[in-house]
Amino acid sequence: MSQDSHRSGNPLADRRADYAESYAGARDYVAAADLMRQAVDLAPGWTLGRMRLAAFLEETGERDEALSLYRAVVGQDEADPYGAGLKLAALGAAPVPGAPPPAFVAGLFDQYAEGFETALVKRLGYRVPDLLFDAVMAQCPEERFARAMDLGCGTGLMGERLRPVCGALHGMDLSPGMLEQARRKRLYDHLAEGDVALAEAPDGAPYDLLTAADVLTYLGDLSPVFARAARLLSPGGLLAFSVEADDAAEGGYALRPSLRYAHAPAALAAQLDAAGFILLSERREELRRDRGEPVRGALMVARRR
């Protein structure tokens, strides 16, 4: 979504919203909520304005009103591009879905595509591409992969590591904005827009490596992804991925306040086995930092039987 699509269309409402965001940045959520409420009154059909008002009300402890706003947004648009249903689930007011709305994920990453690498690598200490590449090469240090697909390729951070050891390198992502950034790097032989659980080889030929770096944190139930990976890989091919780890996650995964999913690696090992994989390695590492706190995760490498 473009930046303009996030505005109300009412200049006065937009100014009130800008002031609200400034107060929120200073952690004065009471003032932020008051100003955003004024903005929404001026532009009652503004979906993002209601989402931001609900977020500020969460901070002020006005949970019931926040939940009412999120429910109204879900009822307005079943595509749920702003993730109101996920917010309800994260607050315990709705069941945790097995996957977020695709429109929410695509919109989220389109919004941040331009400055994504600077924010992630320089400010948040993002380490997943290096860690995942090391985990792959530890299994086959001398191997060169004939065909690889980078699932959820984003701007190409994982592709930069994979390119020297791959013949053909393909990428897939749900966000057109991210794909445009990746295309500029000229790393990939083929790029496609789509859902990783529905990935297809453009020529129908199998791969010998699939990677998913910091992608599966945006999905809960990973069984469809593992089943698709088994279809895409040749026997003996590798699947390497990262997840945020939560060993106590009930049902194998949990939705965090960040609206990312955390997974229980033991449950994932069982799902991999059921999909026809042998788990080769699992490494626990700090993946990045979020609000100054370390985000712990697991790097997992499995081989297709």
C-alpha positions in Angstrom: 0.0 0.0 0.0 1.2 3.5 -0.7 1.8 6.0 2.0 -1.3 8.0 0.7 -3.5 5.0 1.2 -2.8 5.3 4.9 -4.2 8.8 5.1 -7.8 9.7 5.8 -8.4 12.1 2.9 -9.4 14.8 5.3 -6.6 17.3 5.9 -7.8 18.3 9.3 -8.1 14.7 10.4 -4.7 13.9 9.1 -3.1 16.8 11.1 -4.8 15.6 14.3 -3.5 12.1 13.5 0.0 13.4 13.0 -0.2 15.1 16.4 -1.5 11.9 18.0 1.5 10.0 16.7 3.8 12.6 18.1 2.3 12.2 21.5 2.4 8.4 21.2 6.1 8.7 20.4 6.5 10.5 23.7 4.4 7.8 25.4 1.6 10.2 26.3 -1.1 7.8 25.1 -4.0 9.6 26.8 -3.3 12.7 24.6 -2.7 10.5 21.6 -6.0 8.7 22.0 -7.8 12.0 22.5 -6.4 13.4 19.3 -6.9 10.3 17.3 -10.5 10.1 18.4 -11.0 13.6 17.1 -9.4 12.5 13.8 -11.7 9.5 13.5 -14.7 11.7 14.3 -13.7 13.9 11.3 -13.1 10.8 9.1 -15.4 8.0 10.4 -14.6 5.7 7.5 -10.9 5.8 8.0 -9.9 2.2 8.9 -6.3 2.8 9.9 -7.3 5.7 12.1 -9.6 3.4 14.0 -6.8 0.8 14.3 -4.4 3.4 15.7 -7.0 4.7 18.1 -7.6 1.1 19.3 -3.8 0.7 19.8 -3.6 3.9 21.9 -6.6 2.8 23.9 -4.9 -0.5 24.7 -2.0 1.5 26.2 -4.4 3.6 28.3 -6.1 0.4 29.6 -9.4 1.0 27.8 -9.4 -2.6 26.5 -13.2 -3.0 25.9 -13.3 0.0 23.6 -10.2 -1.2 21.8 -11.7 -4.6 21.2 -14.9 -3.0 20.0 -12.9 -1.0 17.4 -11.0 -4.1 16.2 -14.2 -6.1 15.9 -15.7 -3.3 13.8 -12.7 -3.3 11.5 -12.9 -7.0 11.0 -16.6 -6.8 10.2 -16.0 -4.0 7.6 -13.5 -5.9 5.4 -13.0 -9.7 5.5 -9.6 -9.3 3.8 -8.5 -7.5 7.0 -5.5 -5.7 5.5 -4.6 -4.1 8.9 -4.6 -7.3 10.9 -7.5 -6.4 13.3 -8.4 -10.1 13.6 -4.8 -10.9 14.7 -5.0 -8.1 17.3 -8.2 -9.7 18.7 -6.4 -13.1 18.8 -3.3 -11.6 20.5 -5.5 -10.0 23.1 -7.2 -13.3 23.8 -10.5 -12.2 22.4 -10.6 -14.5 19.4 -9.1 -17.9 18.4 -5.5 -17.8 17.1 -5.6 -18.3 13.3 -3.3 -20.7 11.6 -2.2 -18.0 9.3 -2.6 -14.2 9.1 -4.6 -12.5 6.3 -2.3 -12.4 3.2 -3.4 -8.8 2.6 -2.0 -7.8 6.0 1.4 -9.5 5.4 1.8 -8.0 1.9 0.7 -4.5 3.1 3.0 -4.7 6.1 6.1 -5.4 4.1 5.2 -3.1 1.2 5.1 -0.3 3.8 8.6 -1.0 5.0 10.2 -2.3 1.8 12.2 0.9 1.1 14.0 1.1 4.5 13.7 -2.5 5.5 17.3 -3.5 5.4 18.5 -0.4 7.3 16.0 -0.9 10.1 16.4 -4.6 10.4 20.2 -5.1 10.1 21.6 -1.9 11.5 19.0 -1.1 14.2 17.7 -4.5 15.2 20.9 -6.6 14.9 19.2 -9.0 12.4 21.3 -12.2 12.0 19.1 -14.8 10.4 20.6 -14.9 6.9 24.1 -15.5 8.2 22.9 -18.0 10.8 20.8 -19.9 8.4 23.5 -20.0 5.8 26.0 -21.3 8.3 23.5 -24.0 9.4 23.0 -25.2 5.8 26.7 -25.2 5.0 27.5 -27.1 8.2 25.5 -30.0 6.7 27.2 -29.9 3.3 30.3 -27.7 3.4 31.6 -28.7 -0.1 28.2 -28.8 -1.9 27.1 -26.4 -4.6 23.3 -26.4 -5.1 22.1 -26.8 -8.7 18.6 -25.2 -8.0 17.5 -23.3 -4.9 14.4 -21.3 -3.9 14.4 -18.5 -1.3 10.9 -18.6 0.1 9.8 -15.2 1.4 12.9 -13.7 -0.2 12.2 -10.1 0.9 14.8 -7.7 -0.3 17.3 -10.5 -1.0 19.3 -10.7 2.2 19.3 -14.5 2.1 19.8 -14.4 -1.6 23.1 -12.6 -1.1 24.4 -15.5 0.9 23.0 -18.2 -1.4 24.1 -16.7 -4.8 27.7 -17.9 -4.6 26.8 -21.5 -3.9 23.8 -21.9 -6.2 23.4 -22.5 -9.9 19.8 -21.4 -10.4 18.4 -19.2 -7.6 14.7 -18.4 -7.5 12.8 -16.2 -5.1 9.2 -15.8 -3.9 7.5 -13.2 -1.7 4.0 -12.0 -1.0 5.0 -8.3 -1.1 5.5 -6.6 -4.5 7.5 -3.8 -2.7 10.0 -6.4 -1.4 10.3 -8.1 -4.7 11.1 -4.8 -6.4 13.9 -4.3 -3.9 15.2 -7.8 -4.6 14.9 -7.3 -8.3 17.3 -4.3 -8.2 20.1 -6.6 -6.7 20.0 -8.9 -9.7 20.6 -11.9 -7.5 17.8 -14.1 -8.6 17.2 -15.9 -11.9 13.5 -15.8 -11.3 11.2 -13.9 -8.9 7.5 -14.6 -8.3 4.8 -13.0 -6.1 2.9 -15.5 -4.0 2.3 -17.4 -0.8 5.1 -19.7 0.4 2.6 -22.4 1.1 1.5 -22.4 -2.5 5.0 -22.0 -4.1 5.6 -23.6 -7.5 8.8 -24.0 -9.6 8.4 -21.9 -12.7 9.6 -24.8 -14.9 8.2 -27.6 -12.8 11.7 -29.0 -12.0 12.6 -30.0 -8.4 14.9 -28.0 -6.1 17.8 -29.3 -4.0 17.6 -26.4 -1.5 14.7 -24.4 0.0 15.3 -21.6 2.5 12.8 -19.6 4.6 14.7 -16.9 6.6 12.5 -15.1 9.1 9.4 -16.0 7.0 7.6 -18.7 9.0 7.2 -16.3 12.0 4.3 -14.9 9.9 2.5 -18.3 9.8 1.1 -20.4 12.6 0.4 -23.9 11.2 3.4 -24.9 9.2 2.1 -28.2 8.0 1.0 -26.8 4.6 4.4 -25.3 4.1 6.3 -28.5 4.9 3.9 -30.5 2.6 4.6 -28.0 -0.2 8.3 -28.1 0.4 8.3 -31.9 0.1 6.6 -31.5 -3.3 9.2 -29.0 -4.5 12.3 -30.8 -3.3 14.0 -33.7 -4.9 14.8 -36.7 -2.6 17.8 -35.7 -0.5 17.0 -32.0 -0.9 17.4 -29.6 2.1 14.8 -27.4 3.7 16.3 -24.7 6.0 14.3 -22.2 8.0 14.1 -20.0 11.1 11.4 -19.6 13.7 11.0 -17.7 16.9 11.0 -20.4 19.6 8.5 -21.1 22.3 8.9 -24.6 23.7 5.7 -24.1 25.8 3.5 -23.0 22.9 0.2 -24.8 23.3 -0.8 -26.6 20.1 2.7 -26.1 18.6 2.5 -22.3 18.0 1.5 -19.1 19.7 0.7 -15.6 18.5 2.9 -12.9 20.2 1.9 -9.3 20.9 4.2 -8.4 18.0 1.7 -10.3 15.8 4.4 -12.7 14.9 4.1 -16.4 15.6 6.4 -18.4 17.9 6.8 -22.2 17.4 7.7 -25.2 19.6 10.6 -26.8 17.7 9.7 -30.3 19.1 6.3 -29.9 17.4 7.9 -28.8 14.2 10.2 -31.8 14.2 7.1 -34.1 14.4 5.4 -32.2 11.5 8.6 -32.5 9.4 8.7 -36.2 10.0 5.1 -36.5 9.0 5.8 -34.5 5.8 8.7 -36.9 4.8 11.7 -35.0 6.2 14.6 -36.0 8.5 15.6 -33.3 10.9 19.4 -32.8 10.6 20.0 -29.9 13.0 18.4 -27.4 15.3 20.3 -24.5 16.6 19.1 -22.0 19.2 20.3 -18.4 18.6 19.4 -14.8 19.2 17.8 -13.8 15.9 17.6 -10.0 16.5 16.5 -7.5 19.1 13.0 -6.1 19.6 12.5 -3.0 21.8 16.0 -3.7 23.2 15.2 -7.3 24.2 16.7 -10.4 22.5 14.4 -12.4 20.2 15.4 -16.1 20.6 14.8 -18.6 17.9 15.7 -21.8 16.2 17.5 -22.5 12.9 16.3 -25.9 11.6 17.7 -27.9 8.7 15.9 -31.0 7.4 16.5 -33.4 4.5 13.7 -34.8 2.3 13.6 -38.6 2.4 
